[in-house]
Amino acid sequence: MENPFETEKPVRPTFLTVLCILTFIGSGWGTVSNLFSLVAFSPEAIVAQIQQITTMTGTEGAPSWMSSFMGSSIEMLQTTIKHAIPIYSLLTLFALMSLSGAILMFNLKRTGFYLYTFAQIAQLFVLPMYSGWNMVVMASMIVSGFFALLFIILYGVNLSKMRN
């Protein structure tokens, strides 16, 4: 005779486990690195980077796209100096949200998918919000957006295995 009080525990697919572990690593690293940047922020180090990039842009014979890229890099570094605390705070918050979403999905909770998706999309717009739309920001957004979209799609494939 079956026990009516015994419920069958859903099994987490291996693919979902692998995705969650990758997200634990990526979002965990993002949280730690952004927290470190927030705590140990050094305007002097960024000023030194700006000076180094400025000397590199002075090279003659460089293609125009490279000069444009270097100019965008300098502009983004200057913006980072000005708005470091809100930038790193938001990036830390979104990394924590992403990590929380992955933990929920690891426990087969569907709300984790929505939390993860929101965090991934929101973090793409932190730099443009402060730096504007320059070449470096766009390149960063394209690369980050590709991986965010890839993981969102891969998690979406496993959405039917999660419960509310």
N, C-alpha and C positions, 0 to 999 in steps of 0.2 A: 504494500500500500504506500502511496506517495504522501509525503509530508506537505500539506497545503501551505505551511508557513515558510517553506524553503523557496527562495527565489533564485533563479538562474542568473549568475553573474555574467555580464557581457564580456566577451573576449576582445582585447585591444589588438587590432591588426599590427603585424610587424612593421609594415610601412609607416603607419602612424607613429609607432614607437621611435623609429629612426628619425622621422621628421621632428618629433618633439625633442629628441636628444640634440639634434643639430640646432634647434631653436634655443634650447637651454644653453648651449655653448655660445651661440651668437649673441643672444640677448643678455646673457650673463656677462659676457665680455663687454658688450655695449654699456651695461649698467656700471660695471667697475671702472671702465675707462672714462666714461663721462663724469662719474663721481670724482675720480682722480683729477680730471681736467678742471672740474669745478673747485675742488679744494686747493689744488696746487697750481692754479692759473698764474702764469707769469707774463705780464705784458712785455717785459724786457726780452724774453726769449722770442716772442713773436716779432718785436721790433728788429731783432737780429735777423730773423728769417726774411723780413721785408727788405732789409738792407742787402742781404745776400741775393734775393731775387732781383732787386734793382740793379745790382752790378751785373747780373747775368743778362738783363735786358739791354744793357749797353753794348753787347757784342754786335759788331757790324756784320752784315751779310746774313743775319737771321731772317727766316721767312716771316712774312707779315702775320700769319696765323699764330706763330710762336710769340711774337711781341704782344699780340692781342691777348693770348693766353696768360702771359706773364703779368700784363696789366690787370687782368681779371683776378689773378691770384693775389696781387698786392691789394686790390680793392677788397677782396674777401677777407684777407688777414686783418686789414684795418677795421673792417666791420666786426670781426671776431673780438678784437681788442675792446671796441666800444660796447658790444652787447654780449660779452662772454657769459655773464651770470644767467641771463634769461635763456640764451642758446643752450648752454650745458644743462640747465635745470630742466628745460623742456625735453631735451634728448634723453636725459636720465629718466624722466617720468614716462616717456613713451617706451623706452627699453624695459622698464619695470612692468608696464602694462602688457607688453609683448610677452615677457617672461610669465606673467600671471596667466595670460591667455593660453600659453603652451602648457602650463601646469594643469589648467582646467581641461584642455583637450586630452592631455595624458590620462586624466581621470574620466575621459569620455563624456565631458560636459560640453554641449553645443555652444553655450554662451562664450566659451573660451575662443571659439573661432571668430566670433564677432568682435570680441575685445582685441584679439590679435590683429585682425584685419584693420580695425580702426587705428590701432597704434602704428602699424606699418605704413598706412597711407598718411597719417598725420605727421610722422617724422620726416617724410619726404619734403614737407613744406616749411620746416623750421628755418633752414638756411635762406630760401627765397624770401621769407617773411622779413628777415633782417638785412640780407645782402642784396636783394633784388635779383633780377634775372640776368646774370652774366655767364660767360662761357664756362667757368669752373663750376658754378652752381648747376648749370644745365648738365654738364658731363657727370657730376656726382649724382644728380637726380636720375639720369638715365640708367646708370649702373645700379644704383640702389633700388630704383623702381623695377628693374628687370627681375632682380632676386626677390623683391617683395611680392611681385605679381606671380612669379613662379611658385613660391611657397604658399601663397593664398590659394592658387589653383590646386596644388597638391593636397593641401589641407581640405579644400572643398570636395575633392574626390572621396575623402574619408568622412565627410559630414554625415552620411547616412548611417555610419556605425556609431555615431554619438547620440546621446539622449539629452533631453532638455534639462 
